[in-house]
Amino acid sequence: MASNIAKGALISYISIFINIIISFVYTPWMIHKIGTSDYGLYSLVIAFVSYFLLDFGLNTSITRFIAKYRAQGDDQKVADLMGLTTKVYLIIDTIIFIALLTMYFYIENIFTGLTSEEIEKLKDLYIIAGSFSVFTFVIKPIDGAMMAFEYFVPNKVLEMIHRVGSVVLIAILLFLGGDVYSLLIVHCATAFLGSLCKYIYFIHRSHLNINWSFFDKELLKVLVSFSGWIFFIGLAQRFRLSFIPSVLGIQSNSTEIAIFSLGMTIEGFVWTISNALNGLFLPKVTRMSHASKNRSDLLQLMTRVGRIQFFIILLIFTGFLFFGKSFVVCWVGQQFENTYYIILLLIAPSLISTTESIANDVVYAENRVKYTATMIFSTSILGLAGAFISAKFYGSVGCAACTCIGLIIYIFLVNVFYKTKLNLNVLKFFRNCHLSILPKMIMPFAIGVLLNIYLTVDCWIDLLVVMLVYVLVYMANLFFIAFNKNEKTLFFSFLKR
C-alpha cells in the first residue's frame, strides 16, 4: 500500500511538471496564434460547460463505499454498487444533455459583455464542448473505482498520458495553423479517450463482473444521502472560482476573462502540484477510521502528509511572490501584468487548505460532509456575490480578491469544525507543521527578498537564473535545517527508487 502511494505520488509529480513545462511554453504561443479574444472564449466555454458536469458526489461516494466493502471482503457488494451507480450516471447524463441544450438558446442573454461576433463563435464552441462532455460523463464512475481498488500507478500513468498528449497535440495543431475550434476538439477528445482507457484497464485488471441488473432502494437512499452533500460541495467549489469567467463575461469583457483565466490556469497547476497526494490516502483513512476512533494515528498521518505538502506549496507561493511579476511579463507580456496579483490571491489560502487533506479524507470516511458542505457553500456564495459587485469596477483582480476572502473565512470555519466535531487537535497540527517549519525558512526568504530588490529581471535567462538560485537555496535549507529525521529518510528512499 505505502509503495503504491509513493509510486502514484511520484508519477503524479512527473506528469504535472512535464505538463506545466510544456504548457508554459505553448500558452503564450496559443494566445498569439488565436488572439486574446479567442483565448478568452476558449477558457469561457470550458468553464461554462463544466458547471453542468456535476456528478452529484457519486465519484467520491464510489471510492468511499467500495473501499469500505473491500475492507469487509465483500466483492459482491462492489459488483452491485458499480451496476447501480452506472445506471444513476446514465440518468444524470440525460439530464445534463437536456440542460446543455436548453442553455444554448440563452447564451446571448447571459454573456452580455461579449460582441455579437464573439457570441456566434461561443455558440459553435459550446456545441463542441457540450457534445464531448455528454459522451465522457457516463464513463466517470471509473475514476472512483480506480482509486478504491488502489490502482494508483496505472491511474496516474493514464492521467499523465492524457495531460501530455493533449498539450502535444494542441501544440502540433497550432504549428499547423489550427484555430480555436480544432484546439477545443483536441482538448475534449483526449479527455474522452483518457476516461475510456481507464474503463478498459479497470475491467481487465479487476475481473469484476458488474451486476448490471442490480437495484436496491435502501442502498440507493444511502448513496444519494452521502452523494448529495458531496454534490453540494462540488457546486460550491464551482461558485468559488469556475463561475468567475462567466461573471466577467457579464460584467466586464473578454480581455478581463483572458487575464483571469491565465491566473486560474496557474492556480490550477499549483493546486495539482500541492494536491498530488490527495485521494491516495482515502482508502487508508477509511480503514483507520473504521478500525479505531483514536485520533492520534490520524493526526500523526495528517502531520506527516501536511508537512510535505507545506514544503511544496510554500516554495511555489514564495517563488511567485518574489519573481511572479517578472515571470508573467516574460511569459505573456506586459498587458497581462494583473495576472500576477490574481495568482497570489488565488493560491495564498492554499498555504493552509492543501496541508489538511487528511482531515478532509476523515470527513468523507465518516460521512460528515454535510457540515463542511454547508460552510463551503456559504463562503463560496459570499465570495461570488462580492466578485459580481467588484467585477464592474475592479475587473479580474477584484474577483480574485473576493474569492480569496471567501476562502480565508472557510478555512477558519472548517478548522473549528475539525477541532469540535472530528476531535482533531488542529492546534497541535499547526504547531508541528506550519509553526515548526516557518522559523526554519528565514534564510531562503531573505535571499528571495534580496534577489528581488537588487536584481533587475527583464528576460528569461535572468529569470531562470534567479529562480534556480532560490530553489537551490530553498532545497538546501529544507534538507539541512527544516527536514526532520523521517523526512530525510523518505527523501533518500525516493532517491533509491
Secondary structure, DSSP 8 states (H G I E B T S, - for coil): -HHHHHHHHHHHHHHHHHHHHHHHHHHHHHHHHH-HHHHHHHHHHHHHHHTT---TTHHHHHHHHHHHHHHHT-HHHHHHHHHHHHHHHHHHHHHHHHHHHHHHTTHHHH-TTS-HHHHHHHHHHHHHHHHHHHHHHTTTHHHHHHHHTT-HHHHHHHHHHHHHHHHHHHHHHHHTT--HHHHHHHHHHHHHHHHHHHHHHHHHHH-----TT---HHHHHHHHHHHHHHHHHHHHHIIIIITHHHHHHHHS-HHHHHHHHHHHHHHHHHHHHHTTTTTTTHHHHHHHHHH---HHHHHHHHHHHHHHHHHHHHHHHHHHHHHHHHHHHHHH-GGGTTHHHHHHHHHTTHHHHGGGHHHHHHHHHTT-HHHHHHHHHHHHHHHHHHHHHHHHHHHHHHHHHHHHHHHHHHHHHHHHHHHHTS---HHHHHHHTHHHHGGGGHHHHHHHHHHHHH----SHHHHHHHHHHHHHHHHHHIIIII--HHHHHHHHHHHH-
